[in-house]
Amino acid sequence: MIVDECNRLYEGEPGDDTTVAAVRIRERTPVNLLMGPPADPRDATKMMTLFFSKEGKKIVCGGTTSQIAADYLHETIVTSLDYGTDPAIPPVGHMKGVDLVTEGVITMSRVVEYAKAFVEGTDLTNLWSVQTDGASQIAQLLFEYATDINFFIGKAINPAHQNPDLPITFGIKIRLVQELSEYLEKMGKQIKVSYF
């Protein structure tokens, strides 16, 4: 509206002394994302205690990780059969004490795609901002809601990823988190990554 009014006052030909700046001030809003079990199973309680003691929204990614969180909270995971708006992304789950429960690597790979497009100026907002699949919900929380993001990343090797027919390796989880962290920092987010 301000730019339009300046344009009107200059009769559509603005001079060199018009500057418009918009500032958005908001309270810090943390989001905590947990992905992967710890390398040493004895560290699971420590990892969960630190994760659940943090203020803010809680996202848990991965089947094994979700089960560890459920055991820690003495809760059950209710998995949805609704694939949401993107059938390529596995359904989300629900658990008391957690804001969002999703599958791990496939879902996070899509979040990284969205983050890359966001930073590079490719407009995929019409996808992630309105869709209900797990990747879109994570993107909404990380890109729009969060100011501070705390990653809690387990370094255990997932036995399911050892299948030579699957294109998933141990390093992909770490690479996804590193790449996503870089994009989120470019969005102005404060990032902290803790490995277990």
N, C-alpha and C positions, 0 to 999 in steps of 0.2 A: 504494500500500500504506500509506503514511503517513497519507494523508487517510482511508482506510478505518479505520485503527486509531484515529485521533482521533475519528471518528464513533462507533466502538464504545465508546470510553471515555466519551463524552458521551451514550451511549444514544440516538444518532440526532438529538440536539438540541445541536449544538456552541454553546459560549458565545463571547464576544467576545475571548477571549485565546488563540485557536488560529491560528497562522500557519504555513504550510508553504511552503518555497521550495526549488526544485531548481536546481542549477547544473551546467552541462556545460562542462568545460574540455577543450579539444583543441588539438592542434598546428595551426598555420596550414597550410592546404592550398590552394595556388594552382591556378587553372585559367586557361588562356590561350585566347582565341577569336579567330580570324583570319577576316575576312569582307571580300571585295571587293579587287580589285587597286588599287594606288596610282594616283592621278591622273596622275602622271608615271611612265611605265614604267621610267625610269632609277632610280626609288626602290625597285624590287621587291627587289633584293638587300639593301638596307638594311632594308626592312620584314621580310624573311624572317630576316635575321641577328638582329634584335632579338627577333622572335617565338620563334625556335628556341633562343635563348640563355636564355630564361626558364625557371625551375624550374617543375615542375608538369605537369599534364595539358595536352594540346594538342588543340584542336578546330579544324578547317578547314571553313568553310562556303562553298559556291559552286563551280560547275564551273571557271570560269576561275581562281579563287583556288587551287583544289586543284591545277590543272595547274602554276601558278607554283610552288607548294610542292613538287610532285613534281620539277620541273626543278631546283629549288634543292637538294633532297636526293638527286638522281639516282636516284629511285625511280619505280615505276609505281603507278597507282591501279587497284585491282581493284574494280569496281562490282558490288554485289550485285544480283541480280534479285529478291530477297526484299523485298517491301514491308513486311514486319513485320506488326504488328497493326493498322496504320492505312493503308489504301490511298490516302488523300488526301495522305500525306506521301511524297515521293520516296525511293527506297532509299538506304541509306548506302553508303559506299565504304570501302576499307581501303588503308592505305599504311604502310609501315614508317617509324617515327619520328613518327607521328601517332596519337593515341588514337581519334579519331573524325573521319570525313570525311562531310559531308552536303551536300545542296543548300542554296541560300542563302535567298532571301526567303520562299518558301512555308514552309519548315521553321522559320525564325526567327519568322515571324508566329504560328505555333502555340505556340512557346515563350513568346512575349509573352502570348498568351491564357492559358496555364497560370500564368504569373507573376502576372498580374492576378488571376486566380481565387484563387491562393494567398494573396496579400496581402489581398484582400477577404474572405477566410474562406470562400469557396466551395470545397467539398471535391472537387477533381478528382484527388486523389492516386491514387485507384484507376485512373485512366487513365495518367498519366505515370510512376508509380512501378513499373509492371509491364510496360508495353508496350515493344516493341523497336524502334519506328520512330525515325528520327533526332531528331525533336523531343522525344520522351520521353527518349531517352538524354542529350540536352543538358540537359533539365530536371533529370534525376537528378544530373548532374555539377554544375550550377550551384546548385540548390536544396539538395541534401543533402550533397554532397561538399565543395564549395568554401567557403573562408572569404574568399579574395581572388580577384578576377576581373580579368584584364587583357584588354581588348578592343583589337585591332589592326584598324582599319577603313580600307579603301581607299576613296578618293573618286572613282575612275574611273567614268565613265558607261558602263553596260553596253549595247552596241548592241542586244541582244535586247530590252531594256526600252523601246526607242524605237518598237516596234510599237504603233500606235494601238489595236489590238484587245486589248492586254494592259493590265490595270489597275495596272501597276507603273511607278512613276516613280523617278527618281534619289533624290528625297527620302525615299522610303519606307524605304530601308536605314538612313539616318541616324536617321529617326524611330523605327524599330524598336529601334535600339541605345540611343537616349536613353530611350525608354519602358522597355525592359528594365532599363537601368541604374538607373532610379528605383525600380522594383519590387525589384530585388536589394538596393539600399541599405536599403529598408524591411524587408528580411529580415535586415538586420545584416551584409551583405557589404561588404567593402572593394572599391571599384571604381576602376579607372583606364582611361580611354579615350584611345587614341592614334590620330590620323588621319594618313593618308598620301596 
